[in-house]
């Protein structure tokens, strides 16, 4: 009798050696890519910090509270108070407008619209995300700004008591409110596209179970779709917020830059970090460019803090969202 080797247990077949080699190569490439990304971010942070220290050592004013921006003067004075307020206020306006509208559009495409309407509508949203910033800026300057007088007058008349919507200066509405609307239009396609894909990943059984229990379509969305997609909505919003914080050309074309700090968002003037860097980099001297690098470092830190906060929110809510099911 000829002896035969024992059969390998079922389900434990050995993978080919080439497959194991491929897995190791892919793992090392992925690890190397992650390490390279961290090195690049660290190099950017180190460069900005170095140039910022050079600028701050010559600053005659308070970098955080000074309103002036004259870094190339014999006595350099520059601060980021106006830039920080303008950047944050315009981004908040954009997110307040864009996030609810984007979620509504994403739900319409994924759960309400017929397929023959949903597909072209989704393609249109994706195309809007690819429009260059300068096109949005020109549209905002030539069309949006001239047509904002009626809205700003209405807000001033009925909501002027809130101080924020109190318009103290008349003139062309090149203000933070107009910039916020323009940024909302720019980030709307990004938030919509990501949210739409998240809503499509909701387990079909969850939706059918809710409908089987007698829920209406909106109740099904509120109890099954939105809890599952909450981490994705937050991630999409953070992507949109990142673009709103760093948008340059469109803001520079629409906003009337000034060094006056005011929370009257209907008054012309204000500024953002990205806009200030774009407008003043070419004419700045050595110390002026170092000062611009310092403002860029602040924007870099704000972006990191925003994304870090988003990751914490997602981590805390993930176990309750149904995403682990």
Residue, then its C-alpha position, 0 to 999 in steps of 0.5 A: x500500500x502506498x501511503x499518502x500525505x494527510x489532506x490539509x484541513x478544509x478552509x486552511x489552504x495555503x496561499x501561494x508564495x507570490x500572494x504573500x510577497x505581494x501583500x508584504x510589498x503593498x503593506x510596505x508601500x502603504x506604510x511608507x506612504x503614510x510615513x512620507x505624508x507625516x514627514x511632509x506635514x512636519x516639514x511644512x510645519x517646521x518651515x512655517x514655524x521658522x519663518x514665523x519666529x523671524x517675523x515675530x521677533x521684529x513685530x512691534x505690535x501684538x500678533x494676536x490683537x493688532x489690526x494693522x498690517x505694515x510688516x515692511x515699515x521701519x517699525x513693523x506692526x502686524x496682527x491677525x485679529x481681522x484675518x482670524x475673524x474674517x476667516x472664521x465668520x465667512x466659513x461659519x456662514x458658509x457651513x450654516x447655509x451649505x450643510x442643510x442644503x447639501x444633506x437635503x439634496x443628497x437625500x433627494x438623490x438617494x431616496x426620493x428622486x426617480x432613477x432617471x432624474x437622480x442620475x443626471x442630477x448626481x452628475x451635475x453635482x459632481x461637475x459643480x465640484x470641479x468648477x475652478x475657483x476663479x470661475x466662482x469668483x468672477x460669477x460672484x463679482x459680476x452677478x452675486x454682488x450686484x444682486x445682494x442689495x435687496x437681501x442685505x436691505x431686508x436683513x438690515x431692516x428686520x434683523x438689524x436689532x441683532x447687531x450682526x445684521x446691522x448695516x452701518x455703512x452703505x455701498x456695494x455689498x462686498x462683505x463677509x456675508x456675500x463671501x459666506x454665500x459664495x463659499x457655501x455655493x462652492x462647498x455645496x457639491x463636495x458635501x452633497x457628493x460625499x453625503x450621497x455616497x454615505x446614504x447609499x451605503x445604509x443597509x437595505x435591511x435597516x430601511x425595509x425594517x423601518x418601513x415594515x414597522x409602519x414608518x413613513x419615508x421621512x421617519x425611516x430616513x430619520x431613524x435609519x439613514x441619518x444615524x447611520x450616515x452621521x459620521x459620513x456627514x461630519x466628514x463631508x462637512x469637514x472637507x467642505x469647511x477645509x475648502x472654505x477656510x483656505x479659499x483664496x481667489x474667489x474671496x479675493x475677487x469678491x471681498x473688499x479687503x480692509x484692516x477694520x475689525x467689525x462684526x457687522x457682516x453686512x458692512x463692506x470690508x474684512x479679510x481672510x488669511x488666504x486672501x491676505x497672503x494672495x494679495x500681499x505676497x508679491x509686493x511684500x519684502x523679506x519681513x513681510x513674507x515672513x509675516x505672511x508665513x506666520x499668518x499661514x501657520x495660524x491657518x495651518x493650526x486652525x485646520x489641524x484643530x478642526x480636523x482633529x475635532x471632527x475625528x473625535x466627534x466621529x469616534x465618539x458617535x460611530x458606535x451609536x450610528x449603526x455603522x458597526x452593524 
